[in-house]
Amino acid sequence: MTEAPLLDVRNLQTHFRTPDGVNRAVDGLSFHVNAGETVAIVGESGCGKSVTAMSILRLIPEPPGKIAGEIRFQGRDLLKLSEPEMRAIRGNEVSMIFQEPMTSLNPVLTVARQIGETVRLHQGLSRQDAERKSVEMLRLVGIPAPERRVKEYPHQLSGGMRQRVMIAMALACNPQLLIADEPTTALDVTIQAQILDLMRDLKHRVGAAIVLITHDLGVVAEVAERVIVMYAGRKVEEASVEDLFANPKHPYTQGLLGAVPKLGSSLDGTTERLAEIPGLVPSLKQRIEGCVFAGRCPKVTDLCRAVAPALEPKAPRHTAACHYAEKERLAA
Amino acid sequence: MLAYTLRRIVATIPVMAVVALFVFSLLYISPGDPAAVIAGDQATPADVERIRASLGLDRPYLVRFAEWAWNIMRGDLGTSIFTNLPVSTMIQQRIQPTLSLMVITLILAICIAVPMGVVAAWKQGTWIDRLVMGFAVLGFSVPVFVVGYLLAYVFALELDWLPVQGYTPFERGFWPWLQNLILPSVALGGVYIALIARITRATMLEVLQQDYIRTARAKGVAQPGILFLHALKNAAVPIVTVIGIGVALLIGGAVVTESVFAIPGLGRLTVDAILRRDYPVIQGVILLFSFTYVLVNLVIDLLYTLFDPRIRY
């Protein structure tokens, strides 16, 4: 690594105080994102991936939340910034797209107002210039008749179009980092593909790095370069996308990949029962001794229950937190 | 929109007809006899009977109602039994103080209550929130006349900042007019402020949980923009509804407030008319109040479209 990464998260801990104990939603997560790179964070519901996304922009309400660790963005620790300094970064240098395009847009403001707000806020554009910029952004994200659409309200748009508006809004200030939290989950499959194509296309044009939060491994394979697998608030494996799909090291990752249905498998007679991972994500309210995945792991031993495995390199640029993942040559 | 407005205005006619019938019947069955009041304590039953006949009160119920209704449709509210002045003239003389009181109270209440509710929702669970809610409970539970006399005692008698009572017409200058209305408006506005503040807080709490508020935060919008643009506009429909419903509270409260602060308005006229069984005046004033209420609610319905683009008529 020659230059410093764009985003460098070190030992991130996001905890929530609840009436029955502290919920350790993210517990000691470290990862980095280089400029222009697409990194996917995958895991089941409740593994802490959305909380991670929200923590980067400090959108977690404090209290009851508490974010600790370091989030270095272009060398500055975001956790040490004041609220006004943080506001200058949100929507400007780092922006975010959310899962639900139906509810993530304000229903009583026009599209122009909502896209224009970002550029007026961060670039000091006049109302007219902001509206012109909104039209330009809508054209960029491929919405037909942008001059007309910009004057409409969210309820007049389809789900796919609303997500395009969200993307237009997020990219209006040319951010260096785009955090996309399940951007396609709520959309029809055909629209999903369109939105993914759009994101890939715009990423090259704008040059933004993307952190893609998803539980959909299909989406990961489609757009990501590097993948971080999260489980119970921790990173259990990290590798390039090719490496991860070809050679998953952690039993949890192996389980996730085994649970993906193969298209057309019932037609050519190769259907087997989908491999499921038994059990549920453990409660994050108690401190977990040993490996976090021990309770559901098919290969569990006494060692796993007693000692938490460290994240260590198992192959070139491939780390996993498992006692039994075989190590390959680490010459490179 | 225009067609809808016209339709709604036409629809007020049957409503007003029902109100008219109701008001007339209520007075018909209520005890008390204007003829006896006019005749005085010394009058013989024959005198009372004669006066009753001259007022037309001896005729059957339906005949009297039909005559009254027919006159209203021609724009004639009748003549007062006591002053012999047309009811419309008496209302005209008294309408300015009441209208002034209600408009000032409305403006005052909205300007105080909405920010109060918004801040309480934002600072939910803190001492600010508890203070606002405590004030709302007080506003609901302390009657207008208690607040009125307290205010008059402190701000007029002790501090001598504002006049104790009375009314100065608008024609004699804005400040003298406003000076006389401040204390009555605060007294009358108490319940209204409490009502609006509570509904604003409750609605804002719900709106602030919505995904689009999170989106606005992620865009870097500062707290005032979140609260007063993104959230309040979404919370506007229930708030405006309550403001409209509350106008009924204002009408009722105006009667008491005008008595406490000796304001020669419609409220005082109503009370006097009831005490004297001046039927045409009572009927005229109540009809006017109901019409105002129906009209206010029409305006509220039209205001919805201003705040929420999903509502179209």
Interface residues (C-beta under 8 A of the other chain):
Chain A: L57 L59 P84 R87 A88 I89 R90 G91 N92 S95 M96 F98 E100 T103 S104 L105 N106 P107 V108 L109 E117 T118 L121 H122 Y153 H155 M166 M169
Chain B: Q210 D211 Y212 R214 T215 A216 R217 A218 K219 G220 V221 A222 L229 H230 K233 N234 A236 F307 D308 P309 R310
